[in-house]
Amino acid sequence: MVEVTEVQEDKAFVRLLEYDNIEGLILASSITKKRMRSVRQHLNVGNLECMQVIQAENGNVDLKMRDIRPEDKEVKRNEYEKAKIVHLILRLTAYNLKCKLIDLYEDFGWAMYEKFDHAYNALKLCNSDPDLVFSKIKTISEE
């Protein structure tokens, strides 16, 4: 997911939200297969859009969105929203345990993604059956 930060006639600048807000560029030819007069017809500042990284070199990130199907956009948007919730829960847990967030991800966060397809699914299952979730993750401590 990206947030549109600036729109010009032939290109737009965006922030890659999942990659520490680094800046990316999308050219008009990479937005749609149809001919268009201005990028402003398709993108507005502040909008969240689903884009694909096509090249990342020397701090420059090039993106495209013309080949992304609408149903794929919805799937990716849902995954992004779930990942935000997981990150919030792990961040609050790290704060309460007075430990580093990266340590929680390394100890059991990434394992939840592997064992349950998405950490969101594992955390949701914790409400009804926490023993099932934590028994599958070997690295988690009692704390």
C-alpha positions as CSV (number, residue, x, y, z in Angstrom):
1,M,0.0,0.0,0.0
2,V,1.1,3.5,-0.8
3,E,-0.1,7.0,0.1
4,V,-0.1,9.5,-2.7
5,T,1.9,12.6,-1.6
6,E,2.2,14.7,-4.8
7,V,0.5,14.5,-8.2
8,Q,1.8,16.2,-11.3
9,E,0.6,16.0,-14.9
10,D,2.8,13.0,-15.9
11,K,3.8,11.4,-12.6
12,A,3.0,11.0,-8.9
13,F,5.1,10.7,-5.8
14,V,4.0,8.3,-3.1
15,R,5.1,6.9,0.3
16,L,5.4,3.2,0.7
17,L,3.6,2.6,4.0
18,E,4.9,-0.9,4.5
19,Y,8.5,0.1,3.9
20,D,9.3,2.8,6.4
21,N,7.6,5.5,4.3
22,I,10.2,5.6,1.7
23,E,9.3,7.7,-1.4
24,G,8.4,6.1,-4.7
25,L,7.6,7.4,-8.2
26,I,4.9,6.2,-10.6
27,L,4.8,7.5,-14.1
28,A,1.6,8.1,-16.1
29,S,2.3,5.1,-18.4
30,S,2.4,2.8,-15.4
31,I,-1.0,3.8,-14.0
32,T,-3.4,2.5,-16.6
33,K,-3.4,0.8,-20.0
34,K,-5.8,3.4,-21.3
35,R,-4.6,6.7,-22.8
36,M,-4.9,9.6,-20.3
37,R,-4.3,13.3,-20.3
38,S,-3.3,13.7,-16.7
39,V,-2.3,11.6,-13.7
40,R,-4.7,13.8,-11.7
41,Q,-7.6,12.0,-13.3
42,H,-6.6,8.8,-11.5
43,L,-4.7,9.7,-8.4
44,N,-5.5,12.2,-5.6
45,V,-3.2,13.4,-2.8
46,G,-3.8,11.5,0.4
47,N,-5.4,8.4,-1.2
48,L,-4.2,4.9,-0.3
49,E,-3.5,2.8,-3.4
50,C,-2.3,-0.6,-4.1
51,M,0.9,-0.5,-6.4
52,Q,3.5,-3.0,-7.4
53,V,7.3,-2.3,-7.0
54,I,8.9,-2.8,-10.4
55,Q,12.4,-1.6,-9.6
56,A,14.4,-0.3,-6.6
57,E,17.9,0.9,-7.2
58,N,20.1,3.5,-5.5
59,G,17.2,4.8,-3.3
60,N,14.8,5.2,-6.3
61,V,11.7,3.1,-6.3
62,D,9.6,2.8,-9.5
63,L,6.0,1.5,-9.2
64,K,3.2,0.4,-11.4
65,M,-0.5,-0.3,-10.9
66,R,-1.9,-0.9,-14.4
67,D,-1.6,-4.7,-14.3
68,I,-3.1,-5.1,-10.8
69,R,-6.6,-6.7,-11.0
70,P,-9.4,-5.1,-8.8
71,E,-9.9,-8.3,-6.9
72,D,-6.2,-8.4,-6.0
73,K,-6.3,-4.9,-4.8
74,E,-9.0,-5.8,-2.3
75,V,-7.1,-8.8,-1.1
76,K,-3.9,-6.7,-0.6
77,R,-5.9,-4.0,1.2
78,N,-7.3,-6.5,3.6
79,E,-3.9,-8.0,4.3
80,Y,-2.5,-4.5,4.9
81,E,-5.3,-3.7,7.4
82,K,-4.7,-7.0,9.2
83,A,-1.0,-6.4,9.4
84,K,-1.6,-2.9,10.9
85,I,-3.7,-4.5,13.7
86,V,-1.0,-7.2,14.4
87,H,1.7,-4.5,14.5
88,L,-0.4,-2.4,16.9
89,I,-0.9,-5.4,19.2
90,L,2.8,-6.4,19.2
91,R,3.9,-2.7,19.7
92,L,1.6,-2.4,22.7
93,T,2.8,-5.8,24.0
94,A,6.5,-4.7,23.6
95,Y,5.7,-1.5,25.5
96,N,4.0,-3.3,28.4
97,L,6.8,-5.9,28.6
98,K,9.4,-3.1,28.3
99,C,11.2,-4.9,25.5
100,K,12.1,-4.2,21.9
101,L,9.4,-4.7,19.2
102,I,11.8,-6.4,16.9
103,D,12.5,-9.0,19.7
104,L,8.8,-9.9,19.8
105,Y,8.7,-10.3,16.0
106,E,11.8,-12.5,16.1
107,D,10.6,-14.5,19.1
108,F,7.1,-15.3,17.9
109,G,5.6,-12.7,15.5
110,W,7.1,-14.2,12.4
111,A,6.3,-17.7,13.6
112,M,2.6,-16.7,13.8
113,Y,2.7,-15.7,10.1
114,E,4.3,-19.1,9.2
115,K,2.1,-21.3,11.3
116,F,-1.3,-19.6,10.8
117,D,-0.9,-18.0,7.4
118,H,-1.2,-14.6,9.0
119,A,-0.5,-13.4,12.5
120,Y,-3.9,-11.8,12.6
121,N,-5.5,-15.3,12.4
122,A,-3.3,-16.5,15.3
123,L,-4.2,-13.5,17.5
124,K,-7.9,-13.9,16.6
125,L,-7.7,-17.6,17.6
126,C,-6.1,-16.6,20.9
127,N,-9.4,-15.3,22.1
128,S,-11.0,-18.7,22.0
129,D,-8.1,-21.2,22.3
130,P,-4.8,-19.6,23.4
131,D,-3.2,-23.0,24.2
132,L,-3.6,-24.1,20.6
133,V,-1.8,-21.0,19.3
134,F,1.0,-20.9,21.8
135,S,1.6,-24.7,21.6
136,K,2.4,-24.3,17.9
137,I,4.9,-21.5,18.6
138,K,8.0,-23.0,20.3
139,T,9.9,-19.8,20.9
140,I,7.3,-18.0,23.0
141,S,8.1,-17.6,26.7
142,E,5.7,-17.8,29.6
143,E,6.0,-14.0,30.1
